Amino acid sequence: MRKGIGVIITIIIAILISIYKDNLETYFKKIFITNTVNPIKAKDVYTLEELSQYNGLTKKMLYLAFMGSVFDVSKGIKHYGGGAPYNYFVGKDGSRAFISGNFMDESENKDHILDFTCDELINLLNWKKMLTEKYNYVGTVIGRYFDEEGKETKYLKQFKERIILCHQAKEQAKEENLKYPDCNIEWSAEKSTRVWCSKSSGGVRRSWIGVPRQLYSPGQDHPRCVCVNIGQHENETALLKEYDNCSSGSTSCYIKI
């Protein structure tokens, strides 16, 4: 009888294992694999305090955060190790200093960058590209750019919006430079300052020469000298003005600055 019961129990266990095999495999994976596979991924959101420990002393690795993204720069110890030129960046997010060059900044704004110019913001992207290509990305730091779940903050989204606007402004500037290339400029103590146009002035090679005009741009304190193609763009904007004491059709003018 006992033998028969044992056989029945064995059969029941086998059936249960067959039915719940997938669930059991998932369960054991959660216990034994989750914490061993890709350990960096399981710890990819750092607090500022945790990040500060990756300084080559408390922890032997060298980590830095750039606009909230954390990179392992340990292999660049000659640049980031103790006493090295860029050691300031280790264990923190000092993004601002990549542009300002202020390696003494320990303020709360050492990662603040939205007040930079477009050229400076784009330069930051070049730094980010270099870090991404050269060093291992290991996660994010909780703060100005990412939240506790590693999601982008409003600040980072504002940065991305600024970059889009900056690229648009650069494209508009290129188009304007093709339409209104800069004049050639020459200063002389005897004859004051001479501005003139040629087929390559402003670094823009073209089929026309143009005439010097003052172009007033919004937000600029002083106009710049540009070459205008008479008959095509001269009357397109009220921001263009002729130089005093210079013939409207002359390709060269002497001006006072």
Secondary structure by P-SEA (a helix, b strand, c coil): caaaaaaaaaaaaaaaaaaaaaaaaaaaaacccccccccccccccccaaaaaacccccccbbbbbcccbbbbcccccccccccccccccccccccccccccccccccccccccccccaaaaaaaaaaaaaaaaccccccccccccccccccccaaaaaaaaaaaaaaaaaaaaaaaaaaccccbbbbbccccccccccccccccccccbbbbbbbbcccccbbbbbbbccccccccccccccccccccccccccccc
